Each structure stands twice: as C-alpha cells, then as structure tokens.
Amino acid sequence: MTAHRVMLIRSRLETAFSPVELEIADESHLHAGHAGAREGKGHFRVKIVAESFAGKGRLERHRMVFAALGELMQTDIHALSVTAAPPQS
C-alpha cells in the first residue's frame, strides 16, 4: 500500500508541476500508533523543485502542492512535510 501511495503522490506532482527534482519519503513507520497511522493513512515528506514555484511565497507553494494532491490529502495522507522551491539560477 505504501509504494502505491508514493506512486500516486509522484504521479500527481509530476503531472501538475513537471519538476526538475522530486523526492518523496514515506515516514509512516516513524509515526506508528499515531492517530493517522491507526486510520491507515501515511506520513510523507516531499521535496519538489519546479519552475511553477518561481515568484510564489512559501505558503502559496504549499497550497499548490496540496491542491495538486487533491483528495489524497483526505484519503491517503495524514501528514505531509513539504519543501517546494523554484530552480536555482
């Protein structure tokens, strides 16, 4: 199930942003017994670098990532740590 969730997250983010860098880490094992883990949802860390984030503030970039993930934020993801940035010039 975890590999499937990572694949879903990757697919959504690649489609939305065409990132030059994308790292997804499943950290669910660090949260065993936590409320979200008991519900079967996962904890993930995402680092994404994409031109779409140029000129956007941190909060706006995070909102863009959450919007791209859509219903996964309700059904599959309990917690998500996001690092989102534009490419360095």
QUIZIBEL-V228302 format. One line per field, one symbol per residue. burial: 1 if it has 24 or more other ideal C-beta (glycine too) atoms within 12 Angstrom, else 0. A space follows every 10 residues. Layout:
burial->???
This chain:
burial->0000110111 0110011010 0101011100 0000010000 1111110111 0110000000 1001110110 0110011111 010110000
